[in-house]
Amino acid sequence: MNKTLVAYYSLTGNTRRVAEAVHEALSGDKDILPLDEVEDLDGYRLVFIGFPVHAHSLPFKVERFITSVKPGAKIALFCTHGSLPGHRLSREALEYAVVLAAKARILGTFCVRGRISLEALDILARSPEHREWTEMAPSAEGHPDTSDLEEARAFARQVKARSDHGER
């Protein structure tokens, strides 16, 4: 069992693009699947889980998937978001994912900006609690870009090396 899975949930294509970059960077026996198509994790030594940040948190499908990971499983988490890099809104979502996966062996985390759909921006702009985010989100246009995808590849290689060498 030395197989790696890149599982992702994507609505706008941002997370799918990052997942493809992660998958491309990995060596060895590997699969890439949308979260909805993952039937069983038993055949995988390492699982990358990618998701978009929605309303400053995780989509429910992603929460359910992360909590289904068996204790001790080696995983890495990555997300796409419309916030400014390092902003608390994206950090809080990733931190929540880490809490959900606390029984797993988390080998790494990665966040990158992603373009926001105009429809989502318009809907969220109507809510005062999302005002800060809607002011930041338009600057995510054009992301993930070439540099973001190269960072995703580097993240994948680092996590794979940790997994192969038994690091936590």
C-alpha positions as CSV (number, residue, x, y, z in Angstrom):
1,M,0.0,0.0,0.0
2,N,2.1,2.9,-1.3
3,K,-0.6,4.6,-3.3
4,T,-1.5,8.3,-2.9
5,L,-4.9,9.9,-3.4
6,V,-5.7,13.6,-4.2
7,A,-9.3,14.1,-3.3
8,Y,-10.9,17.5,-3.8
9,Y,-14.2,19.4,-3.7
10,S,-14.5,22.2,-6.2
11,L,-17.4,24.3,-7.4
12,T,-15.6,27.1,-9.4
13,G,-12.6,25.0,-10.6
14,N,-10.0,26.7,-8.3
15,T,-9.6,23.8,-6.0
16,R,-9.6,21.4,-8.9
17,R,-6.7,23.3,-10.5
18,V,-4.7,23.1,-7.3
19,A,-5.5,19.4,-6.9
20,E,-4.3,18.8,-10.5
21,A,-1.0,20.6,-9.7
22,V,-0.6,18.6,-6.5
23,H,-1.3,15.3,-8.4
24,E,1.1,16.3,-11.2
25,A,4.0,16.8,-8.7
26,L,3.6,13.4,-7.0
27,S,5.6,10.5,-8.0
28,G,4.6,6.9,-7.8
29,D,1.2,5.2,-7.9
30,K,-1.5,8.0,-7.5
31,D,-5.1,8.8,-8.1
32,I,-7.0,12.1,-8.3
33,L,-10.8,12.1,-7.7
34,P,-13.5,14.5,-6.8
35,L,-14.6,14.0,-3.2
36,D,-18.0,12.6,-4.3
37,E,-16.3,9.8,-6.2
38,V,-14.0,8.5,-3.4
39,E,-15.5,5.2,-2.2
40,D,-12.8,3.9,0.1
41,L,-9.5,5.2,1.6
42,D,-8.2,1.8,2.7
43,G,-5.9,1.4,-0.3
44,Y,-4.1,4.7,0.2
45,R,-1.0,5.4,2.2
46,L,-1.3,9.2,1.9
47,V,-4.4,11.3,1.1
48,F,-4.4,14.9,0.1
49,I,-7.8,16.6,0.8
50,G,-8.6,19.9,-1.0
51,F,-11.5,22.2,-0.5
52,P,-12.7,25.8,-1.0
53,V,-13.4,28.0,2.0
54,H,-17.1,28.8,2.0
55,A,-18.5,31.5,4.2
56,H,-15.3,31.4,6.3
57,S,-15.6,27.6,6.9
58,L,-15.7,24.2,5.2
59,P,-18.5,22.9,3.0
60,F,-20.5,20.2,4.8
61,K,-19.4,17.5,2.3
62,V,-15.8,18.3,3.2
63,E,-16.5,18.2,7.0
64,R,-18.1,14.8,6.6
65,F,-15.2,13.4,4.5
66,I,-12.5,14.6,6.9
67,T,-14.3,13.1,9.9
68,S,-14.5,9.8,8.0
69,V,-10.7,9.5,7.8
70,K,-9.5,6.7,10.0
71,P,-7.3,7.5,13.1
72,G,-3.6,7.5,12.2
73,A,-4.1,7.9,8.5
74,K,-1.6,10.2,6.8
75,I,-3.2,13.2,5.3
76,A,-2.5,16.7,4.0
77,L,-5.0,19.5,3.7
78,F,-5.1,22.3,1.1
79,C,-7.7,25.0,0.5
80,T,-8.6,27.8,-1.9
81,H,-10.1,31.1,-0.6
82,G,-10.8,34.7,-1.6
83,S,-9.3,36.3,1.4
84,L,-5.9,38.1,1.5
85,P,-3.0,35.7,2.1
86,G,-2.7,34.7,5.7
87,H,-5.9,36.5,6.7
88,R,-7.8,35.0,9.7
89,L,-10.9,34.1,7.5
90,S,-8.9,31.5,5.5
91,R,-6.8,30.5,8.5
92,E,-9.9,29.8,10.7
93,A,-11.3,27.5,8.0
94,L,-8.1,25.5,7.7
95,E,-7.7,25.4,11.5
96,Y,-11.2,24.0,11.8
97,A,-10.3,21.3,9.2
98,V,-7.2,20.4,11.3
99,V,-9.4,20.0,14.4
100,L,-11.8,17.8,12.5
101,A,-8.8,15.6,11.3
102,A,-7.1,15.5,14.8
103,K,-7.1,11.7,14.9
104,A,-5.2,11.5,11.6
105,R,-1.5,12.2,11.0
106,I,-1.5,15.6,9.3
107,L,1.7,15.9,7.3
108,G,1.1,19.4,6.0
109,T,-1.4,22.2,5.1
110,F,-1.5,24.7,2.3
111,C,-3.8,27.6,1.3
112,V,-3.9,29.6,-1.9
113,R,-6.2,32.3,-3.2
114,G,-8.8,31.5,-5.8
115,R,-11.0,33.6,-8.0
116,I,-14.5,34.2,-6.6
117,S,-17.6,33.8,-8.7
118,L,-19.5,37.1,-9.2
119,E,-22.7,35.5,-8.1
120,A,-21.2,34.5,-4.7
121,L,-19.6,37.9,-4.3
122,D,-23.0,39.6,-5.0
123,I,-24.9,37.4,-2.6
124,L,-22.4,37.7,0.2
125,A,-22.0,41.4,-0.2
126,R,-25.6,41.8,1.0
127,S,-24.7,40.4,4.5
128,P,-22.9,42.8,6.9
129,E,-21.0,39.9,8.5
130,H,-19.3,39.2,5.1
131,R,-18.4,42.9,4.4
132,E,-14.7,42.5,5.2
133,W,-14.4,39.4,3.0
134,T,-16.3,41.0,0.1
135,E,-13.8,43.9,0.1
136,M,-10.9,41.5,-0.2
137,A,-12.3,39.0,-2.6
138,P,-12.1,40.9,-5.9
139,S,-8.3,41.1,-5.6
140,A,-8.3,37.2,-5.9
141,E,-9.1,37.5,-9.6
142,G,-6.6,35.6,-11.6
143,H,-5.8,33.1,-8.9
144,P,-4.7,30.5,-8.6
145,D,-2.0,31.7,-10.9
146,T,1.2,30.0,-12.2
147,S,3.1,30.9,-9.0
148,D,0.3,29.6,-6.8
149,L,0.3,26.3,-8.7
150,E,4.0,25.9,-8.5
151,E,3.7,26.5,-4.7
152,A,1.1,23.7,-4.6
153,R,3.5,21.4,-6.5
154,A,6.3,22.2,-3.9
155,F,3.8,21.5,-1.1
156,A,3.0,18.1,-2.6
157,R,6.6,17.1,-3.0
158,Q,7.4,18.1,0.6
159,V,4.4,16.2,2.0
160,K,5.2,13.1,-0.1
161,A,8.8,13.2,1.2
162,R,7.6,13.3,4.8
163,S,5.3,10.4,4.1
164,D,8.0,8.3,2.5
165,H,10.4,9.0,5.3
166,G,7.9,8.3,8.1
167,E,7.9,11.8,9.5
168,R,4.9,13.3,11.1
